[in-house]
Amino acid sequence: MRLIISLFLLLAGLNGAFAQALPNHVDPSAREILPNLTPIPAIRFLTTADFPPFNFRDAGGALIGFNIDLARRICSEADVACTIQAWPWAQVTEALADNQGDALIAGLAMTRADGDRFDFSANYLALPGRFVAAKGAIRDFDPEKLGGKSIGVRAGSAHQTFINRYLPTARLVPFEDELQALAALKENKVDFYFGDAMRASFWLNDNPDFGFAGQPYFRPDLFGPGLTIAVNAGHDAVRHAIDLALVKLENSGALDELYLRWFPIGFY
């Protein structure tokens, strides 16, 4: 599921960002990480231009974003030439399947259907669930004491399933989408919001009287495995080169650098 974020504070910079908890982006033990034994001359990345702050165009029309910077760093680490081409979302997976690119870095979900067509790199950014609350309620927040408290969620979401399963005494208030649930929190119609932490971080950029409460919840079975890079099935040389580059970027701190640059309000 993709949510186009129309407002993002690109000028927030790094002020306060270094106090964040930093994610462990890549888990080398999660899959086989091998050196690239088959040389590749280049990696042709495909992406979209409609998903800030990951991949979008700036006022001058240049393609920018977290994914764009990451793709270039991967190519640099792998010591190969790099191209990045933007396609409409409705066409980009077919472009990859037609070998018009080597890798897709645009948040493609690891569904059963996509798994039959593509292989996926190591996870480079996990997407936890988190509670959001008014600043005054954060210090005393205790997830074990939410009985009777109202929690806004997107109706039918995995985050609603999580609350039903693990906090059955809480009072769920479902909304049509995340923004409606967060608006209800701002208007004191619910006590807390629970949902995708990444999307909530964008809202928090514009709502400084609110913040994350408690710890992030990592549940790949419910919230998805996170962000990966898709390659055509069987193109192991490209996938191995990407995976090895991701591990090196994690070890060098480069992934943390990119995370702090593009997410001034971190979601970990």
Secondary structure, 3 states (H helix, E strand, C coil): CCCCCCCCCHHHCCCCHHHCCCCCCCCHHHCCCCCCCCCCCEEEEEECCEECCCEEECCCCCEECHHHHHHHHHHHHHCCEEEEEECCHHHHHHHHHCCCCCEECCCCCCCHHHHHHEEECCCCECCCEEEEEEHHHHCCCCHHHCCCCEEEEECCCHHHHHHHHHCCCCEEEEECCHHHHHHHHHCCCCCEEEEEHHHHHHHHHCCCCEEEEEEEECCHHHHCCCECCEEECCCHHHHHHHHHHHHHHHHHCHHHHHHHHHCCCCCC
